Amino acid sequence: MENSKKVLIVTYYWPPAGGPGVQRWLKFAKYLPDFDLEPIVYTPENPSYPLIDKTLQEDVPRNIKIIRTNIWEPYQLAEKFSKSNKKFKGGQFDVGKNQSFLSKLSIFIRGNFFIPDARKFWVKPSITFLKKYLKENDIDVLVTTGPPHSLHLIGLGLKKEIPKLKWIADFRDPWTEISYYKHLKLTKFSDKKHRHLEKSVFETADVTLATSYTDAENFRKNGANSYCITNGFDILEPIEVVGFQNSQAGDFGVIEPTEKNNPISKQTFTMSYVGVLEQLRNPENLWIALIELCNQYPDFADNFELKLVGRVDDKILNKIESSILKVNIKNLGYLSHQDSVAEMQRSDLLLITNFPNESSKGIIPGKLFEYLATGKKIISFGPKGADVETILKKTNAGEHFDYSQTDKIKDYIFKLFLDWKSGKSILNTANINEFSRKELTKKLSEIIKNI
């Protein structure tokens, strides 16, 4: 790759980190060499990850150059202060009546004293280190990806030091427009500082990437040269699920359920949630609909399984386990990414949730695309007109509901159940190739080369 452009990727999340945040640039790094671009990764030596998934290390390109420097974070101190502070590392915290005094105090400190976030202490040392590294190694393009959005301040600082540097700021989630921002108990001064820093990034970066159509448009309105490159799915690996079969989804295909590769859904009608489920995205109307279905239809109650794969907030879990659904729940806890994909493939209906407010219309959770790749039906919750709804309609992959509906949810689930019970296929075979990781990397490579 002697003649390839060098792309330095500044990311906090990198294997063995688990969760969706790590996968976006792990996959880009995997495929960038196919488009004559050499990725180099800059990441912390001693990060405090909320989740660990060592299986993702298998996807790290063998010859990729990884640079690490030490980071200091206050999370270990915060966790001693209050156990609920462990959620902060994953962008979670208690809300409303679930907040204790210590939780409220911790949230206030997090929002007002660590701007934009608690990884801010890595910014200045990184600027000092990378200023020298960039010049000595002829780096063509710098990429910063957040959250944590403090990493964009590294790009901002380097751009000011080296004006000719080409800089891409990648926003996997919005900064001030994300739903939990309004729960940070910010003072007017702190809110102003957050917004000033965000605007500086938008106006200074050569390119700002968004993961949704709505976010890209909002970023443009705030001064960014913004493009949308969604998250996506990679080639599905069979793992313990064999029988990979091509379909209209192109080379990536869907898994056709058989008695051999799908023993669970052969016996139960399984709805699965894969990922982290916090209080701000809790689909309470779904739980109500499922409880009513179990009460009204004994056959549904006997055959239904609610599978939880990942980290579900204790408050949510306690509430649904105190209902009739208790006997239908299978809580597997956090699994490796490979095992999580296998559980998706063993399911009949996949659940995805978003924040309920209008400002979250542009959030497209990364797992949506892996859900699509399985060919299974998807049930989604979030604001009306969300980008997720647009994609589901485009691919005919499922239905989207807001947080005020119940009867329509019941009707949709029960219809799928009856089809499943009668042996009718409920798979989706729409063409989803545009969301493959390689196709998305191709789009990214064109942006990089045209900066």
SEFIFI-716309 format. One line per 8 residues: their letters; for each residue x, z, y of C-alpha. Coordinates in Angstrom, 1 decimal, m for minus. Each point is the difference from the previous one (the first is absolute). Layout:
% SEFIFI-716309
a> X:Z:Y ~ ...
END
This chain:
% SEFIFI-716309
menskkvl> 0.0:0.0:0.0 ~ 2.9:m0.7:2.3 ~ m2.0:m2.2:2.4 ~ m3.2:2.2:m0.1 ~ m1.3:1.8:3.0 ~ 0.5:3.8:m0.3 ~ m3.1:2.2:0.5 ~ 0.6:3.7:0.4
ivtyywpp> m3.1:2.0:m1.0 ~ m0.4:3.5:1.4 ~ m2.4:1.9:m2.2 ~ m0.6:3.7:m0.7 ~ m1.8:m0.8:m3.3 ~ 2.1:m1.4:m2.8 ~ 0.2:0.7:m3.7 ~ m0.2:2.5:m1.5
aggpgvqr> m2.8:0.6:2.6 ~ m3.4:m0.5:m1.4 ~ m3.3:m1.2:1.5 ~ m0.9:m3.2:1.7 ~ 2.3:0.4:3.1 ~ 3.1:m0.9:m2.0 ~ m1.3:m3.1:m1.7 ~ m0.4:m2.4:3.0
wlkfakyl> 3.7:m0.3:0.9 ~ 1.1:0.6:m3.6 ~ m1.9:m3.2:m0.9 ~ 1.2:m1.9:3.1 ~ 3.6:0.9:m0.8 ~ m0.6:m1.3:m3.6 ~ m1.1:m3.4:1.2 ~ 1.8:m0.6:3.3
pdfdlepi> 3.1:m1.5:m1.9 ~ m2.3:m2.7:m1.3 ~ m0.3:m1.2:3.6 ~ 3.7:0.2:0.9 ~ m0.2:3.4:1.6 ~ 2.2:2.9:m0.9 ~ m1.7:3.4:0.2 ~ 2.0:3.1:0.8
vytpenps> m1.7:3.4:m0.1 ~ 0.7:3.0:2.3 ~ m1.7:3.2:m1.2 ~ 0.5:3.8:0.0 ~ 2.4:1.6:m2.4 ~ m2.0:3.2:m0.4 ~ m3.7:m0.8:0.8 ~ m2.9:2.4:m0.6
yplidktl> m2.5:m2.3:m1.9 ~ m3.5:1.2:m0.7 ~ 0.0:m2.0:m3.3 ~ 2.6:m1.1:m2.4 ~ m0.3:m3.0:m2.3 ~ 3.3:m0.8:m1.8 ~ m1.5:m3.1:m1.7 ~ 0.1:m1.8:3.3
qedvprni> 3.8:0.1:m0.1 ~ m0.3:m2.7:m2.7 ~ m1.2:m2.4:2.7 ~ 2.9:0.5:2.3 ~ 2.0:m3.3:0.0 ~ 3.3:0.6:m1.9 ~ 2.4:m1.4:2.7 ~ m1.8:1.3:3.1
kiirtniw> 2.2:2.0:2.4 ~ m1.4:3.4:0.9 ~ 1.4:2.1:2.8 ~ m0.9:3.7:0.2 ~ 0.6:2.7:2.6 ~ m1.1:3.6:0.2 ~ m3.3:1.0:1.6 ~ m1.2:3.5:1.1
epyqlaek> m3.8:0.6:m0.3 ~ m1.9:3.2:0.7 ~ m2.5:m0.4:m2.9 ~ 1.7:2.6:m2.2 ~ m0.4:2.6:2.8 ~ m3.6:m1.1:0.6 ~ m0.9:0.4:m3.7 ~ 1.3:3.6:0.0
fsksnkkf> m2.2:0.6:3.1 ~ m3.2:m1.3:m1.8 ~ m0.4:m1.6:m3.4 ~ m2.6:m2.4:1.4 ~ 2.9:m1.5:2.1 ~ 1.2:m1.8:m3.1 ~ m2.8:m2.5:0.7 ~ 1.7:m1.0:3.3
kggqfdvg> 2.7:m2.0:m1.8 ~ m2.7:m2.3:m1.3 ~ m1.9:m0.2:3.3 ~ m2.6:2.5:m1.2 ~ m1.4:3.2:1.3 ~ m3.2:2.1:m0.1 ~ m2.8:m0.9:2.4 ~ m3.0:1.7:1.4
knqsflsk> m1.2:3.2:m1.7 ~ 2.8:m0.3:m2.6 ~ 2.6:0.8:2.7 ~ 1.5:3.5:0.0 ~ 1.7:1.4:3.1 ~ 3.4:m0.8:m1.4 ~ m1.1:m3.6:m0.8 ~ m1.2:m0.4:3.6
lsifirgn> 3.2:1.4:1.4 ~ 2.1:m2.2:m2.3 ~ m1.9:m3.1:1.0 ~ 0.4:0.9:3.7 ~ 3.8:0.4:m0.4 ~ 0.3:m3.2:m2.1 ~ m1.9:m2.1:2.7 ~ 1.5:1.4:3.1
ffipdark> 3.6:1.1:m0.9 ~ 0.9:m2.8:m2.4 ~ m0.7:m3.2:1.9 ~ m0.6:m2.5:m1.6 ~ 0.6:1.9:m3.3 ~ 2.2:2.5:m1.7 ~ 2.6:m2.7:m1.0 ~ 0.9:m0.3:3.7
fwvkpsit> 3.3:1.8:m0.6 ~ 1.4:m3.1:m1.9 ~ m0.4:m2.3:3.0 ~ 3.0:0.8:2.2 ~ 2.5:0.2:m2.9 ~ m1.3:m3.2:m1.4 ~ 0.3:m1.9:3.3 ~ 3.6:1.2:0.2
flkkylke> 0.8:m1.0:m3.6 ~ m1.8:m3.3:0.0 ~ 1.2:m1.2:3.4 ~ 3.5:m0.2:m1.5 ~ m1.2:m1.3:m3.4 ~ m2.1:m2.9:1.5 ~ 3.0:m1.3:1.9 ~ 2.5:0.3:m2.8
ndidvlvt> m2.2:m1.6:m2.6 ~ m1.6:m2.9:2.0 ~ m3.6:1.1:m0.6 ~ m2.5:m2.8:1.1 ~ m3.2:2.0:0.0 ~ m1.0:3.7:0.1 ~ m3.2:1.2:m1.6 ~ m1.5:3.4:0.5
tgpphslh> m3.0:1.1:m2.0 ~ m2.3:2.9:0.7 ~ m1.5:2.4:m0.5 ~ 1.9:2.1:0.7 ~ m0.2:m1.7:3.4 ~ 3.2:1.8:1.2 ~ 1.8:m2.8:m1.9 ~ m1.2:m2.4:2.7
liglglkk> 1.8:2.1:2.5 ~ 3.2:m0.9:m1.8 ~ m0.8:m3.7:0.5 ~ m0.9:0.7:3.7 ~ 3.3:1.8:0.6 ~ 2.0:m2.7:m1.7 ~ m1.8:m2.8:1.9 ~ 0.9:1.7:3.2
eipklkwi> 3.7:0.3:m1.0 ~ 0.1:m3.6:m1.4 ~ m2.5:m2.1:1.9 ~ 0.7:m3.1:m2.0 ~ m0.9:1.7:m3.3 ~ m3.1:m1.4:m1.7 ~ m2.4:2.8:m0.9 ~ m3.1:0.1:m2.1
adfrdpwt> m2.2:3.1:0.2 ~ m2.2:0.3:m3.1 ~ m3.0:2.2:0.3 ~ m1.3:0.9:m3.5 ~ m2.6:2.2:1.8 ~ m0.9:0.1:3.7 ~ 1.6:2.7:2.2 ~ m2.5:1.3:2.6
eisyykhl> m3.0:m1.8:m1.6 ~ 0.2:1.6:m3.4 ~ m2.9:2.3:m0.8 ~ 1.9:3.2:m0.3 ~ 1.7:m0.4:3.4 ~ m3.0:1.6:1.8 ~ 0.3:3.0:m2.3 ~ 3.6:0.8:1.1
kltkfsdk> m1.3:2.4:2.8 ~ 2.2:m1.9:2.5 ~ 0.4:1.2:3.6 ~ m0.5:m2.7:2.7 ~ 3.7:m0.1:0.5 ~ 0.7:m0.5:m3.7 ~ m2.7:m2.7:m0.3 ~ 1.5:m1.8:2.9
khrhleks> 3.5:0.1:m1.5 ~ m1.2:m1.3:m3.4 ~ m1.8:m2.9:1.8 ~ 3.0:m0.8:2.2 ~ 2.4:m0.1:m3.0 ~ m2.4:m2.2:m1.9 ~ m0.4:m2.4:2.9 ~ 3.8:m0.2:0.5
vfetadvt> 0.4:m1.1:m3.7 ~ m2.8:m2.6:0.4 ~ 1.5:m1.5:3.1 ~ 3.7:0.2:m1.1 ~ m0.1:m1.2:m3.6 ~ 0.4:m3.8:m0.5 ~ m2.7:0.1:m2.7 ~ m2.5:2.7:m0.9
latsytda> m1.4:m0.2:m3.5 ~ m3.4:1.4:m1.0 ~ m1.5:0.3:m3.5 ~ m3.5:m1.0:1.1 ~ m1.7:m2.6:2.2 ~ m1.6:2.5:2.3 ~ 3.2:2.0:0.5 ~ 1.9:m3.1:0.9
enfrknga> m2.7:m0.9:2.6 ~ 0.1:3.5:1.5 ~ 3.8:0.0:0.2 ~ m0.1:m3.3:1.9 ~ m2.5:1.5:2.5 ~ 2.6:2.7:0.6 ~ 2.9:m2.3:0.7 ~ 1.4:m0.8:m3.4
nsycitng> 1.0:m3.3:m1.5 ~ m1.9:0.8:m3.1 ~ m0.5:m1.7:m3.3 ~ m2.0:1.1:m3.1 ~ 1.7:0.1:m3.4 ~ m2.2:2.0:m2.3 ~ 1.2:2.1:m2.9 ~ m0.4:m1.7:m3.4
fdilepie> 0.5:0.1:m3.7 ~ 2.9:m0.8:m2.2 ~ 0.1:m1.7:m3.4 ~ m1.9:2.4:m2.2 ~ 2.1:1.4:m2.8 ~ m1.9:0.7:m3.2 ~ 1.6:3.4:m0.6 ~ m2.2:1.4:m2.8
vvgfqnsq> m2.7:m2.5:0.8 ~ 0.6:m3.2:m1.8 ~ m1.9:m3.3:0.0 ~ 1.0:m1.3:3.5 ~ m2.1:m3.0:0.7 ~ 0.1:m2.6:2.7 ~ m3.1:m0.7:2.1 ~ m1.0:m1.6:3.2
agdfgvie> 2.2:2.7:1.6 ~ 3.0:m2.3:m0.7 ~ 3.2:1.1:m1.6 ~ m0.8:3.6:0.6 ~ m3.2:0.1:m2.0 ~ m2.3:2.8:m1.0 ~ 0.0:2.2:m3.0 ~ m2.8:m1.0:m2.4
pteknnpi> m1.4:3.2:m1.6 ~ 0.2:0.1:m3.7 ~ m0.5:2.7:m2.6 ~ 3.8:0.2:m0.3 ~ 1.0:0.2:3.6 ~ m3.0:1.8:1.5 ~ m1.2:2.7:m2.4 ~ m1.4:2.3:2.7
skqtftms> m2.5:m2.4:1.6 ~ m1.1:m1.1:m3.4 ~ m1.6:3.5:m0.4 ~ m0.7:1.0:3.6 ~ m1.0:m1.6:3.3 ~ 3.0:1.1:2.0 ~ 0.3:0.2:3.8 ~ 3.6:0.8:1.1
yvgvleql> 1.5:1.2:3.2 ~ 3.8:m0.6:0.1 ~ 2.0:1.6:2.8 ~ m0.2:2.8:2.5 ~ m3.4:1.1:1.0 ~ m0.1:2.4:3.1 ~ m2.9:1.6:1.8 ~ m0.2:m2.6:2.8
rnpenlwi> m0.8:m2.8:m2.6 ~ m2.3:2.0:m2.3 ~ m3.0:m2.2:m1.0 ~ m2.6:2.8:m0.3 ~ m2.8:m2.5:m0.2 ~ 1.5:m1.5:m3.1 ~ 0.1:3.4:m1.7 ~ m3.7:0.5:1.0
alielcnq> m0.8:m3.4:m1.5 ~ 1.8:0.7:m3.3 ~ m1.6:3.4:m0.3 ~ m3.4:m1.6:0.5 ~ 0.7:m2.7:m2.6 ~ 1.1:2.6:m2.5 ~ m3.1:2.1:0.6 ~ m2.4:m3.0:m0.2
ypdfadnf> 1.6:m2.0:m2.8 ~ 1.2:2.0:m3.0 ~ 1.5:m3.2:m1.5 ~ 2.1:m0.4:3.1 ~ 1.1:3.6:m0.1 ~ 1.1:m0.4:m3.7 ~ 2.0:m3.1:0.6 ~ 1.5:0.5:3.5
elklvgrv> 3.5:1.1:0.7 ~ 1.6:0.8:3.4 ~ 3.7:m0.3:m0.4 ~ 2.3:1.4:2.7 ~ 3.5:m1.2:0.0 ~ 2.2:1.5:2.8 ~ m0.3:2.9:2.3 ~ m3.5:1.0:0.9
ddkilnki> m0.5:2.7:2.7 ~ m1.0:3.3:m1.6 ~ m3.0:0.4:2.2 ~ m1.4:m3.3:m1.1 ~ 0.8:0.6:m3.7 ~ m1.6:3.5:0.1 ~ m3.2:m1.3:1.4 ~ m0.6:m2.9:m2.4
essilkvn> 1.1:2.3:m3.0 ~ m2.7:2.4:1.0 ~ m2.7:m2.7:m0.5 ~ m1.4:m1.8:m3.1 ~ 3.0:m2.3:0.3 ~ 2.3:2.6:m1.4 ~ m0.4:m1.3:m3.6 ~ 0.6:m3.6:1.2
iknlgyls> 3.3:0.6:1.8 ~ 3.3:m0.8:m1.5 ~ 2.7:1.2:2.4 ~ 3.4:m1.5:m1.0 ~ 1.9:1.1:3.0 ~ 2.9:m1.9:1.5 ~ 1.4:m2.8:m2.4 ~ 2.8:m2.4:0.4
hqdsvaem> m0.8:m3.3:1.7 ~ 0.1:m1.8:m3.3 ~ m2.3:2.4:m1.7 ~ m2.3:m0.1:3.0 ~ m0.3:m3.8:m0.3 ~ m0.7:0.4:m3.8 ~ m2.9:2.4:0.9 ~ m1.4:m2.5:2.5
qrsdllli> 0.0:m2.6:m2.8 ~ m1.8:2.4:m2.3 ~ m2.8:0.6:2.5 ~ m3.3:m1.8:0.7 ~ m0.5:0.8:3.7 ~ 2.8:0.9:2.5 ~ m0.6:2.3:2.9 ~ 1.6:m0.4:3.4
tnfpness> m0.7:2.1:3.2 ~ 0.9:m0.3:3.6 ~ m0.5:2.2:3.1 ~ m3.6:m0.3:1.2 ~ 0.6:m0.6:3.8 ~ 0.0:m3.4:1.7 ~ 3.7:0.2:0.9 ~ 0.8:m0.2:m3.8
kgiipgkl> m1.6:m3.4:m0.5 ~ 3.4:m1.5:m0.2 ~ 1.5:2.2:m2.7 ~ 0.4:m1.8:m3.3 ~ 1.3:2.4:m2.6 ~ 2.9:m1.5:m2.0 ~ m1.6:0.7:m3.3 ~ m2.9:m2.4:0.8
feylatgk> 2.2:m2.9:m1.0 ~ 1.0:1.5:m3.3 ~ m3.7:0.7:m0.6 ~ m0.7:m3.7:0.7 ~ 2.7:m1.0:m2.5 ~ m1.7:1.8:m2.8 ~ m3.1:m2.0:0.4 ~ m2.2:3.1:m0.2
kiisfgpk> m2.8:0.6:2.4 ~ 0.7:2.1:3.1 ~ m2.2:2.5:1.9 ~ 1.2:0.7:3.5 ~ m0.9:2.5:2.7 ~ 0.8:m0.2:3.7 ~ m1.4:m1.2:3.4 ~ m2.2:m3.1:0.2
gadvetil> 1.8:m3.2:0.6 ~ 3.3:1.3:m1.4 ~ 2.7:m2.4:m1.0 ~ m0.3:1.3:m3.6 ~ m3.6:m1.2:0.0 ~ 1.1:m3.4:1.2 ~ 2.5:m0.3:m2.9 ~ m2.6:1.2:m2.6
kktnageh> m2.5:m2.6:1.2 ~ 2.7:m2.8:0.1 ~ 1.0:0.8:m3.6 ~ m3.4:1.1:m1.3 ~ 1.7:3.0:m1.4 ~ m2.4:2.8:0.8 ~ m2.2:1.7:2.6 ~ 0.8:2.0:3.2
fdysqtdk> m2.1:2.9:1.2 ~ 0.1:2.2:3.0 ~ m0.2:3.8:m0.2 ~ m3.8:0.2:0.8 ~ m1.2:m2.0:m3.0 ~ m1.1:1.5:m3.4 ~ m2.9:m2.0:m1.5 ~ 1.9:m3.4:0.2
ikdyifkl> 3.0:1.7:m1.6 ~ m2.2:1.2:m2.9 ~ m1.5:m3.5:m0.5 ~ 3.4:m1.7:0.0 ~ 1.6:2.4:m2.5 ~ m3.0:0.1:m2.3 ~ m0.3:m3.8:m0.1 ~ 3.7:m0.2:m1.0
fldwksgk> m0.6:2.7:m2.6 ~ m3.0:m2.0:m1.5 ~ 2.2:m3.1:m0.1 ~ 2.8:1.9:m1.7 ~ m2.5:1.6:m2.4 ~ m1.4:m3.4:m1.0 ~ 3.5:m1.4:m0.6 ~ m0.1:m2.3:3.0
silntani> 3.4:m0.6:1.7 ~ 0.4:1.6:3.4 ~ 3.5:m1.4:0.6 ~ 0.8:m1.9:3.1 ~ 2.1:m3.2:m0.2 ~ 0.4:m1.1:3.6 ~ 3.2:m1.6:1.2 ~ 2.1:2.8:1.6
nefsrkel> 3.4:m1.7:0.0 ~ 0.4:0.3:3.8 ~ 0.3:3.7:m0.5 ~ 2.9:m0.2:m2.5 ~ 3.2:1.8:1.1 ~ 2.0:m3.2:m0.2 ~ m2.4:m2.1:2.1 ~ 0.0:2.8:2.6
tkklseii> 3.8:0.1:0.0 ~ 0.0:m3.7:0.6 ~ m2.2:0.5:3.1 ~ 2.4:2.8:1.1 ~ 3.0:m2.1:m0.5 ~ m1.4:m2.7:2.3 ~ m0.5:2.6:2.8 ~ 3.5:1.3:m0.5
kni> 1.6:m3.4:0.2 ~ m2.0:m1.0:3.1 ~ 0.8:3.1:2.1
END
